Amino acid sequence: MDPSAVIEVLRQFVPTEITITTQSRLAEDLLIDSMNLIDLILSLEETFQLQIPTSDVRIENFQTVEKIIIYIERTLETSKA
């Protein structure tokens, strides 16, 4: 997956002066709080045409941009099977 697709979604929630990389941490680097996280998840679902169960909203899946990309790739692959 091209990281720029996820970064483009994140850009809606991050101040423009902050650089987003795959290693960026949501809370610490991108200043995503719990309210923004909910909106981010809804945007990811819409953009990538997937559903993210509440049980999957864990630090292991959403701590960094890279972890979000891995989660989306895995979820899309599972839905194709």
C-alpha positions as CSV (number, residue, x, y, z in Angstrom):
1,M,0.0,0.0,0.0
2,D,1.2,3.5,-0.8
3,P,1.7,5.3,2.5
4,S,0.6,8.6,0.9
5,A,-3.1,7.5,0.9
6,V,-3.0,7.1,4.7
7,I,-1.0,10.2,5.2
8,E,-3.5,12.1,3.1
9,V,-6.3,11.0,5.4
10,L,-4.2,11.9,8.5
11,R,-3.5,15.4,7.1
12,Q,-7.1,16.4,7.8
13,F,-6.5,16.0,11.5
14,V,-2.9,17.2,11.9
15,P,-1.7,20.9,12.0
16,T,-0.1,21.8,8.7
17,E,3.2,22.6,10.3
18,I,3.7,19.0,11.5
19,T,5.4,16.6,9.1
20,I,3.8,13.2,8.8
21,T,6.0,10.2,8.2
22,T,5.4,6.4,8.5
23,Q,7.2,6.5,11.9
24,S,5.1,9.4,13.3
25,R,3.2,8.5,16.5
26,L,-0.4,9.5,16.5
27,A,-0.6,11.0,20.0
28,E,3.0,12.2,20.6
29,D,4.0,13.5,17.2
30,L,0.7,14.2,15.4
31,L,-1.3,15.4,18.4
32,I,-4.2,13.1,17.6
33,D,-6.4,13.0,20.7
34,S,-9.2,10.5,21.5
35,M,-11.9,12.6,19.8
36,N,-9.8,13.0,16.6
37,L,-9.0,9.3,16.7
38,I,-12.7,8.5,16.3
39,D,-13.0,10.8,13.3
40,L,-9.8,9.5,11.9
41,I,-11.1,5.9,12.1
42,L,-14.3,6.9,10.3
43,S,-12.3,8.6,7.6
44,L,-10.1,5.5,7.2
45,E,-13.2,3.3,6.9
46,E,-14.7,5.6,4.2
47,T,-11.5,6.0,2.3
48,F,-10.5,2.4,2.2
49,Q,-14.0,0.9,2.2
50,L,-13.6,-1.2,5.3
51,Q,-15.0,-1.5,8.7
52,I,-12.8,-1.2,11.8
53,P,-14.4,-3.0,14.8
54,T,-14.2,-1.3,18.1
55,S,-12.2,-4.3,19.4
56,D,-9.5,-3.5,16.8
57,V,-9.0,0.1,18.1
58,R,-5.9,-0.8,20.1
59,I,-2.5,0.8,20.5
60,E,-1.0,-2.1,18.6
61,N,-3.0,-1.1,15.5
62,F,-3.0,2.7,15.8
63,Q,0.2,3.8,17.6
64,T,2.1,4.9,14.4
65,V,1.3,5.7,10.8
66,E,3.1,2.5,9.9
67,K,1.0,0.4,12.2
68,I,-2.2,1.9,10.6
69,I,-0.9,1.0,7.1
70,I,-0.1,-2.6,8.2
71,Y,-3.6,-2.9,9.9
72,I,-5.3,-1.6,6.7
73,E,-3.3,-3.9,4.4
74,R,-4.1,-6.9,6.6
75,T,-7.8,-6.0,6.9
76,L,-8.1,-5.5,3.1
77,E,-6.3,-8.8,2.4
78,T,-8.5,-10.7,4.9
79,S,-11.6,-9.2,3.3
80,K,-10.5,-10.5,-0.2
81,A,-10.1,-14.0,1.1
